[in-house]
Amino acid sequence: MVIRTSVQAIKSNVPSVGKLKSIYGDTKIKALLVDMLADFIEFINVGKTFNGSQLAQTVQMIQQYFPHFNLADLKLFFDKMKLGHYGSFYDRMDGQLILEKMEEYNQDRMNEYEKLRVARDKEVVKNNPIGSGYHPDVVQALKDAIGEKRPFQQNVSAPRTPTEAELFHQRCLKQFDNLYRKHGQQVSTVRFLVFGNKRYTVDTFIERKINNIITKTESNEKH
């Protein structure tokens, strides 16, 4: 499979650098990264380039700051560099520049990963509003607080009445939208609520509401 986008790289299920290191050891992963860097350096053929020490430090920092990258991510990143996706390098190429461009790729990747996660969680909620999208303890606490979801029964004579769980979810979405007008930020297509140093997506906001229900229920039970 040819990887052309970060979404394809994320979905490829190729092991991450960190995972490969835990399986095969540090030496083999460093050798692999050195090979990838050497191939890129040879391709661009600039005048000012790496020495051995700089190459070793660059490899070490890739392992330290981007262990979540898988081999598909790295292959895609260096392909993009070769194609000029991150600009021209003229007569300079060093570790700082590569790490800088790698961080640009990382930001794009994070945005795509978040969109995939949000889409997946919305699908889970759509199919089962208090289902397997949350930890089983959270699900049970929510059921205890607002009642079990009743099985859907189609009624051709009247529209279906939303369950308590569905109404709860709708209220959370409405509250999120209201708060977004004052406390909202957006990165790409992903919306966040920002309170101090904390950011909440729709899903983490809903989970916070659920945890509040759990805390309140436990407090009532103690009294």
Backbone bond lengths (Angstrom), bond angles and torsions (degrees), N, CA, C in turn:
res aa  C-N    CA-C-N  psi(-1)  N-CA   C-N-CA  omega(-1)  CA-C   N-CA-C  phi
1 M - - - 1.462 - - 1.531 110.19 -
2 V 1.331 117.35 129.65 1.458 122.10 177.65 1.531 109.01 -85.75
3 I 1.326 116.33 123.12 1.463 121.63 -179.30 1.521 108.87 -91.56
4 R 1.336 116.41 118.15 1.458 120.95 -178.17 1.528 112.86 -117.35
5 T 1.323 118.07 -13.52 1.461 121.60 -178.81 1.522 109.67 -136.01
6 S 1.335 115.65 158.48 1.467 120.04 177.91 1.524 111.43 -66.13
7 V 1.333 117.29 -28.91 1.473 120.21 176.30 1.525 110.04 -62.77
8 Q 1.335 116.69 -43.91 1.463 120.30 177.75 1.526 110.68 -63.91
9 A 1.325 116.88 -37.57 1.460 120.45 178.43 1.527 111.05 -64.26
10 I 1.336 116.35 -42.84 1.466 120.87 179.26 1.521 110.60 -63.16
11 K 1.334 116.55 -41.81 1.468 121.49 -176.89 1.527 113.43 -80.49
12 S 1.322 117.56 -4.84 1.465 120.41 -173.55 1.520 113.42 -71.91
13 N 1.338 117.33 -18.53 1.468 122.46 -178.42 1.524 112.56 62.74
14 V 1.322 117.37 20.79 1.462 121.29 174.26 1.533 108.04 -74.37
15 P 1.341 119.33 139.27 1.471 121.07 -178.38 1.520 112.61 -59.72
16 S 1.321 115.72 148.29 1.463 121.26 178.15 1.521 110.56 -78.48
17 V 1.333 115.20 165.90 1.460 120.75 176.84 1.523 110.53 -58.79
18 G 1.343 116.11 -44.00 1.464 120.00 179.28 1.519 112.61 -61.86
19 K 1.333 116.48 -41.22 1.459 120.81 179.70 1.525 110.85 -66.33
20 L 1.314 116.77 -45.15 1.463 120.76 179.36 1.525 111.05 -62.01
21 K 1.324 116.45 -37.76 1.465 120.16 178.95 1.520 110.87 -63.41
22 S 1.349 116.08 -40.51 1.466 119.46 -179.84 1.526 112.07 -67.98
23 I 1.340 116.59 -25.85 1.473 120.58 -178.83 1.526 111.59 -88.61
24 Y 1.346 116.70 -47.75 1.462 120.90 -171.05 1.526 114.32 -104.50
25 G 1.325 116.62 -9.51 1.453 119.30 178.61 1.519 113.18 94.34
26 D 1.327 115.08 162.82 1.461 122.23 -173.55 1.535 112.61 -66.78
27 T 1.324 117.63 -39.33 1.464 120.96 -174.24 1.524 112.02 -62.36
28 K 1.333 116.71 -44.94 1.465 120.08 -177.64 1.526 111.64 -67.58
29 I 1.323 116.84 -37.09 1.456 119.48 179.75 1.524 110.54 -70.35
30 K 1.318 117.59 -39.39 1.462 120.07 176.16 1.520 110.47 -61.30
31 A 1.326 116.79 -41.96 1.467 120.30 179.60 1.520 110.84 -62.47
32 L 1.329 116.68 -39.96 1.459 120.95 178.72 1.521 111.18 -63.89
33 L 1.339 116.81 -45.04 1.458 120.83 179.78 1.529 111.73 -66.07
34 V 1.319 116.63 -38.39 1.463 120.40 176.68 1.521 110.46 -60.76
35 D 1.345 116.72 -42.18 1.466 120.39 179.01 1.527 111.23 -61.47
36 M 1.334 116.33 -42.54 1.463 119.82 -179.21 1.532 110.94 -66.31
37 L 1.328 116.53 -41.65 1.457 120.16 178.62 1.525 111.03 -66.52
38 A 1.336 116.46 -42.89 1.464 120.37 -179.55 1.523 111.15 -62.14
39 D 1.324 116.62 -39.66 1.461 120.62 178.28 1.530 110.68 -62.97
40 F 1.329 116.84 -41.48 1.456 120.68 179.00 1.532 111.55 -66.86
41 I 1.338 116.05 -44.83 1.467 120.56 -178.60 1.528 110.51 -61.86
42 E 1.322 115.53 -42.16 1.463 119.39 178.69 1.524 110.99 -63.70
43 F 1.330 117.05 -36.01 1.465 121.45 -178.19 1.526 111.19 -66.25
44 I 1.336 117.83 -45.52 1.472 119.40 -174.24 1.525 111.91 -78.69
45 N 1.352 117.08 -30.23 1.466 121.34 171.31 1.534 112.58 53.63
46 V 1.346 116.43 57.91 1.470 120.40 177.68 1.527 109.89 -96.55
47 G 1.325 116.07 166.16 1.457 120.16 -176.99 1.516 112.97 -73.81
48 K 1.342 116.53 -51.12 1.470 121.20 -178.27 1.525 108.74 -94.49
49 T 1.326 116.00 111.98 1.457 118.64 -175.04 1.522 110.38 -140.37
50 F 1.315 117.70 -164.36 1.455 124.21 -172.11 1.527 112.40 -72.48
51 N 1.336 114.71 149.33 1.457 119.88 158.73 1.524 107.79 -105.09
52 G 1.307 117.59 178.64 1.460 120.59 -175.10 1.509 113.88 -59.81
53 S 1.329 116.53 -42.14 1.463 120.88 -179.20 1.519 111.47 -64.88
54 Q 1.333 117.30 -43.40 1.459 121.28 179.52 1.522 111.45 -64.26
55 L 1.320 115.90 -38.22 1.463 120.38 178.78 1.524 110.27 -63.48
56 A 1.337 117.25 -44.41 1.470 121.79 -179.73 1.525 110.61 -63.88
57 Q 1.340 117.45 -41.07 1.462 120.67 179.73 1.524 111.31 -67.00
58 T 1.320 116.87 -38.78 1.464 120.57 179.06 1.523 110.63 -63.65
59 V 1.325 116.78 -44.01 1.464 121.45 178.06 1.521 110.43 -61.00
60 Q 1.350 116.93 -43.16 1.456 121.04 -180.00 1.535 111.18 -62.36
61 M 1.333 117.44 -40.50 1.458 121.08 -178.03 1.529 111.74 -73.28
62 I 1.317 117.55 -31.13 1.473 119.86 173.86 1.521 109.41 -62.52
63 Q 1.338 116.18 -43.80 1.469 119.90 178.32 1.529 111.33 -64.29
64 Q 1.320 116.49 -36.50 1.458 120.94 -175.69 1.527 112.86 -75.09
65 Y 1.341 116.55 -42.88 1.460 119.91 -171.58 1.532 114.41 -102.18
66 F 1.320 117.53 -14.74 1.466 119.77 -178.52 1.535 111.98 -132.28
67 P 1.335 117.99 45.33 1.474 119.73 -178.64 1.526 112.43 -67.36
68 H 1.354 116.85 -18.39 1.466 120.89 -179.76 1.521 112.28 -80.18
69 F 1.337 118.10 -12.63 1.461 120.02 175.66 1.522 109.37 -66.11
70 N 1.325 116.63 136.19 1.456 118.61 171.86 1.524 109.05 -97.72
71 L 1.324 116.73 177.38 1.461 119.62 -176.68 1.528 111.60 -64.27
72 A 1.328 116.70 -30.63 1.463 120.21 176.76 1.530 110.57 -65.74
73 D 1.347 117.10 -39.15 1.464 121.27 175.89 1.530 110.72 -60.16
74 L 1.325 116.11 -47.51 1.460 120.00 -177.44 1.516 111.68 -64.94
75 K 1.342 116.37 -42.68 1.464 120.33 178.58 1.532 109.75 -61.70
76 L 1.328 116.96 -44.74 1.459 121.05 179.58 1.525 111.00 -63.52
77 F 1.340 116.44 -43.64 1.462 120.29 -178.95 1.531 110.95 -59.23
78 F 1.326 117.27 -50.23 1.460 119.57 -177.92 1.525 111.82 -68.37
79 D 1.333 117.61 -31.95 1.463 119.92 173.90 1.521 110.70 -62.79
80 K 1.343 115.79 -42.76 1.471 120.03 178.28 1.531 110.83 -63.68
81 M 1.328 116.26 -38.58 1.466 119.74 177.74 1.521 110.52 -62.27
82 K 1.330 116.48 -43.58 1.465 121.06 179.96 1.529 111.40 -63.35
83 L 1.331 115.87 -35.10 1.462 120.47 -178.22 1.532 112.70 -80.96
84 G 1.334 116.79 -2.86 1.460 119.77 179.19 1.510 113.87 81.97
85 H 1.342 116.84 17.82 1.467 120.41 -178.29 1.530 111.01 -60.54
86 Y 1.350 116.88 -32.30 1.462 120.75 -177.94 1.526 111.94 -104.17
87 G 1.326 116.38 21.56 1.454 120.63 176.12 1.519 113.07 98.99
88 S 1.318 115.11 174.58 1.456 121.43 179.33 1.524 110.10 -89.00
89 F 1.342 116.18 151.40 1.463 120.30 -175.81 1.524 112.11 -107.90
90 Y 1.330 117.06 -9.33 1.457 122.19 177.94 1.532 109.95 52.41
91 D 1.336 117.97 -116.13 1.463 118.53 -174.08 1.527 112.39 -111.04
92 R 1.339 117.17 16.51 1.457 119.68 -176.12 1.522 111.17 -128.95
93 M 1.334 116.42 135.02 1.454 121.74 171.09 1.522 107.93 -152.16
94 D 1.333 116.66 122.55 1.460 120.58 178.12 1.517 109.60 -147.20
95 G 1.325 115.23 177.91 1.461 120.60 -176.54 1.509 113.02 -63.53
96 Q 1.329 117.04 -38.88 1.464 120.20 -179.92 1.524 111.33 -59.72
97 L 1.309 116.27 -42.84 1.459 120.26 -179.29 1.525 111.11 -66.51
98 I 1.323 117.06 -42.70 1.466 119.82 179.21 1.522 110.63 -63.19
99 L 1.329 118.08 -44.45 1.467 121.24 -179.45 1.527 111.26 -65.72
100 E 1.321 116.41 -35.41 1.466 120.81 176.68 1.526 110.98 -62.61
101 K 1.340 116.82 -46.18 1.461 121.16 179.41 1.526 110.84 -70.11
102 M 1.323 116.50 -32.36 1.463 120.06 178.08 1.529 110.65 -66.05
103 E 1.328 116.92 -34.72 1.460 120.65 176.65 1.526 110.55 -67.48
104 E 1.336 117.66 -35.96 1.468 120.30 174.56 1.525 110.11 -60.29
105 Y 1.332 116.04 -45.94 1.464 119.75 177.57 1.532 109.99 -61.18
106 N 1.332 115.73 -39.98 1.467 120.26 -178.21 1.530 111.32 -62.48
107 Q 1.329 117.47 -40.38 1.465 120.53 178.98 1.525 111.00 -64.28
108 D 1.327 116.45 -43.48 1.469 119.92 176.89 1.523 110.40 -62.21
109 R 1.320 116.10 -41.27 1.472 121.12 -179.47 1.526 110.83 -64.12
110 M 1.325 117.18 -42.27 1.466 121.19 179.44 1.528 110.98 -61.21
111 N 1.328 116.41 -41.36 1.463 120.11 178.81 1.526 111.34 -63.33
112 E 1.334 116.45 -43.07 1.460 120.67 179.50 1.526 110.77 -67.03
113 Y 1.334 116.48 -39.92 1.462 120.47 178.82 1.529 110.84 -62.94
114 E 1.330 116.26 -41.66 1.468 120.33 179.65 1.527 111.07 -64.65
115 K 1.342 116.81 -40.52 1.464 119.84 178.49 1.524 110.80 -64.20
116 L 1.324 116.93 -39.83 1.464 120.37 177.57 1.525 110.92 -64.23
117 R 1.331 116.38 -41.50 1.463 120.11 -179.29 1.526 111.52 -66.59
118 V 1.331 116.18 -42.44 1.464 120.30 179.57 1.529 110.17 -63.48
119 A 1.332 116.99 -43.96 1.467 120.90 179.18 1.527 111.01 -62.23
120 R 1.330 116.54 -41.17 1.463 120.67 178.98 1.529 111.23 -65.12
121 D 1.341 116.83 -44.85 1.463 120.11 -178.68 1.528 111.47 -67.19
122 K 1.343 116.96 -35.83 1.462 119.44 177.30 1.523 110.68 -64.32
123 E 1.326 116.56 -37.55 1.454 120.47 178.93 1.522 110.58 -65.85
124 V 1.343 116.21 -38.57 1.464 120.48 177.50 1.516 110.54 -63.64
125 V 1.338 116.22 -45.98 1.466 120.53 -179.83 1.526 110.88 -65.48
126 K 1.328 116.76 -37.71 1.465 120.80 179.73 1.522 110.83 -62.18
127 N 1.324 116.23 -42.13 1.464 120.48 -178.33 1.518 112.74 -77.51
128 N 1.330 115.94 -30.45 1.455 119.88 -178.99 1.516 108.20 -158.38
129 P 1.328 119.22 94.91 1.463 122.72 -171.30 1.516 115.07 -54.78
130 I 1.329 118.80 -28.21 1.464 119.59 177.43 1.515 109.01 -123.96
131 G 1.316 115.99 38.50 1.457 121.38 -174.28 1.505 113.74 -92.68
132 S 1.337 114.79 -145.22 1.454 121.65 -167.81 1.513 113.83 -73.15
133 G 1.320 118.51 2.24 1.452 120.14 178.06 1.517 112.98 -69.65
134 Y 1.346 117.19 -16.95 1.444 121.38 179.76 1.519 110.10 -117.17
135 H 1.320 115.53 165.66 1.451 121.01 177.21 1.535 108.92 -60.75
136 P 1.353 118.07 142.46 1.474 120.67 -178.07 1.520 113.77 -52.73
137 D 1.352 117.93 -36.64 1.468 119.88 179.59 1.526 111.15 -66.00
138 V 1.354 115.46 -36.93 1.464 120.03 177.80 1.520 110.27 -66.63
139 V 1.336 115.97 -43.03 1.461 120.98 179.70 1.522 110.64 -59.91
140 Q 1.337 116.51 -47.36 1.460 119.90 -177.91 1.520 111.81 -64.81
141 A 1.333 116.26 -40.20 1.462 119.51 179.26 1.520 111.00 -63.75
142 L 1.342 116.38 -40.06 1.460 119.82 178.56 1.522 110.82 -66.13
143 K 1.335 116.73 -40.29 1.462 120.06 177.71 1.519 110.85 -62.04
144 D 1.344 115.72 -41.57 1.466 119.61 179.70 1.521 111.16 -64.79
145 A 1.357 115.47 -34.51 1.456 119.71 -176.22 1.520 113.11 -78.19
146 I 1.334 117.53 -39.39 1.468 119.89 -174.01 1.516 113.85 -121.04
147 G 1.341 115.75 0.96 1.462 118.40 175.82 1.508 113.51 96.58
148 E 1.318 116.23 155.40 1.456 122.19 178.13 1.525 111.04 -66.64
149 K 1.326 115.59 147.57 1.458 120.27 172.73 1.524 108.89 -73.70
150 R 1.309 116.95 126.61 1.457 120.51 178.52 1.517 110.91 -79.37
151 P 1.337 117.33 142.14 1.470 119.84 178.61 1.519 110.95 -57.63
152 F 1.324 115.48 142.92 1.457 120.74 179.60 1.524 110.87 -69.34
153 Q 1.315 115.06 131.28 1.461 121.08 175.13 1.519 108.21 -128.35
154 Q 1.310 115.45 117.19 1.463 119.46 -177.45 1.519 110.39 -69.39
155 N 1.313 115.39 134.13 1.455 121.18 179.09 1.522 107.49 -127.04
156 V 1.300 115.49 108.79 1.463 119.34 -175.29 1.523 112.09 -73.87
157 S 1.316 117.47 -16.65 1.456 120.21 -175.72 1.527 113.01 -91.81
158 A 1.348 116.84 -16.71 1.461 119.26 -177.57 1.521 109.20 -152.14
159 P 1.330 117.69 148.53 1.469 119.88 178.19 1.521 111.27 -64.95
160 R 1.330 115.47 148.70 1.459 120.48 -178.44 1.524 110.95 -69.82
161 T 1.301 117.06 136.92 1.456 122.48 176.79 1.518 109.20 -81.01
162 P 1.334 117.99 126.79 1.465 119.83 -179.60 1.527 111.48 -59.90
163 T 1.315 116.15 146.03 1.459 120.67 176.38 1.530 109.59 -74.02
164 E 1.324 116.46 166.42 1.455 120.64 177.08 1.528 111.34 -60.83
165 A 1.329 115.43 -37.92 1.467 119.70 179.53 1.526 110.73 -63.90
166 E 1.327 116.85 -41.65 1.461 120.97 179.52 1.523 110.94 -67.10
167 L 1.329 116.51 -40.69 1.460 120.06 177.35 1.523 111.23 -64.14
168 F 1.333 115.70 -39.67 1.466 120.61 176.24 1.526 110.43 -59.67
169 H 1.316 116.44 -45.57 1.465 121.52 179.90 1.523 110.56 -62.58
170 Q 1.348 117.29 -42.03 1.462 120.74 179.20 1.523 111.49 -64.41
171 R 1.344 116.02 -39.62 1.472 119.43 178.90 1.531 111.06 -64.06
172 C 1.336 115.32 -38.76 1.462 119.49 178.66 1.520 111.19 -64.01
173 L 1.329 116.26 -42.99 1.461 120.42 179.69 1.530 110.74 -63.21
174 K 1.341 116.17 -41.41 1.463 120.10 179.68 1.527 110.64 -65.29
175 Q 1.347 116.40 -42.21 1.453 119.65 179.15 1.530 110.93 -64.99
176 F 1.341 116.35 -39.73 1.471 120.52 177.36 1.529 109.92 -59.32
177 D 1.341 116.96 -45.73 1.469 120.95 -179.14 1.528 111.17 -61.90
178 N 1.342 116.08 -40.56 1.467 119.72 179.73 1.530 111.25 -65.09
179 L 1.349 116.08 -44.40 1.454 120.15 -179.96 1.527 111.90 -68.56
180 Y 1.323 116.04 -29.69 1.469 120.67 -178.14 1.531 111.53 -62.11
181 R 1.340 116.46 -31.86 1.457 119.55 -179.49 1.529 111.83 -61.48
182 K 1.331 116.65 -29.01 1.460 120.56 -176.67 1.527 112.28 -106.07
183 H 1.334 117.00 -35.74 1.460 120.52 -172.81 1.522 112.46 -118.26
184 G 1.318 117.62 16.82 1.459 119.83 -172.07 1.517 115.17 -90.96
185 Q 1.323 114.48 149.34 1.458 123.56 169.36 1.523 107.80 -137.09
186 Q 1.314 116.41 158.59 1.458 120.03 -179.67 1.529 109.37 -134.79
187 V 1.349 115.79 131.64 1.459 122.59 173.78 1.512 106.78 -118.26
188 S 1.319 116.68 115.81 1.469 121.82 -172.15 1.520 106.99 57.17
189 T 1.327 119.04 -121.27 1.462 121.29 179.34 1.525 112.84 -102.59
190 V 1.329 117.35 6.06 1.463 121.52 -176.31 1.527 109.87 -95.86
191 R 1.325 116.66 126.33 1.460 121.74 -179.59 1.534 110.37 -96.10
192 F 1.348 115.98 143.75 1.451 122.33 179.29 1.527 109.57 -131.60
193 L 1.336 115.39 151.47 1.457 122.01 162.51 1.520 106.63 -100.40
194 V 1.318 117.54 135.46 1.459 121.47 -177.58 1.518 108.60 -118.44
195 F 1.351 115.97 118.07 1.452 122.53 175.63 1.525 107.15 -124.97
196 G 1.324 117.45 105.61 1.460 120.31 -176.42 1.516 110.00 64.69
197 N 1.347 114.84 -123.30 1.461 120.51 179.59 1.526 112.73 -96.44
198 K 1.329 117.74 6.79 1.461 120.96 -176.66 1.517 110.88 -107.06
199 R 1.344 115.47 141.69 1.460 121.82 177.31 1.529 108.40 -120.53
200 Y 1.323 116.08 141.01 1.454 121.76 179.77 1.525 109.53 -127.68
201 T 1.326 116.53 125.20 1.454 120.43 168.10 1.528 107.52 -81.22
202 V 1.322 116.60 177.03 1.468 119.53 176.20 1.515 110.46 -55.15
203 D 1.338 115.96 -44.47 1.466 119.75 -174.59 1.521 112.56 -69.76
204 T 1.352 117.33 -43.05 1.457 118.22 179.21 1.526 110.94 -70.95
205 F 1.336 117.47 -27.81 1.465 120.78 174.95 1.528 110.19 -65.32
206 I 1.347 116.68 -45.74 1.465 121.04 178.90 1.522 110.43 -63.24
207 E 1.331 116.21 -41.40 1.465 119.17 179.28 1.528 110.86 -62.65
208 R 1.340 115.74 -36.75 1.470 119.37 176.80 1.522 110.55 -62.88
209 K 1.341 116.95 -41.51 1.460 120.69 177.84 1.527 110.95 -61.49
210 I 1.343 115.57 -41.23 1.466 120.23 178.83 1.526 110.31 -62.80
211 N 1.339 116.20 -44.09 1.466 119.49 178.98 1.523 111.48 -61.80
212 N 1.348 117.21 -33.71 1.467 120.15 176.01 1.522 110.92 -64.02
213 I 1.343 115.65 -38.98 1.470 119.93 177.23 1.520 110.13 -63.17
214 I 1.348 116.08 -42.89 1.464 120.77 179.89 1.522 110.50 -60.44
215 T 1.344 115.70 -47.10 1.466 120.73 -179.13 1.525 111.10 -61.11
216 K 1.331 116.26 -43.17 1.461 120.71 -179.90 1.519 110.83 -65.47
217 T 1.336 116.22 -41.20 1.476 120.39 179.70 1.515 111.07 -63.61
218 E 1.358 115.81 -45.16 1.464 119.76 179.47 1.517 111.12 -63.15
219 S 1.346 117.06 -38.31 1.465 121.19 179.81 1.517 110.82 -64.97
220 N 1.351 116.99 -41.67 1.465 121.11 179.22 1.534 110.79 -64.30
221 E 1.345 115.75 -38.70 1.462 119.92 -178.91 1.527 111.09 -65.45
222 K 1.349 116.68 -34.83 1.463 120.44 -179.97 1.521 111.74 -68.90
223 H 1.360 114.99 -29.22 1.470 119.33 -178.33 1.530 110.94 -97.73
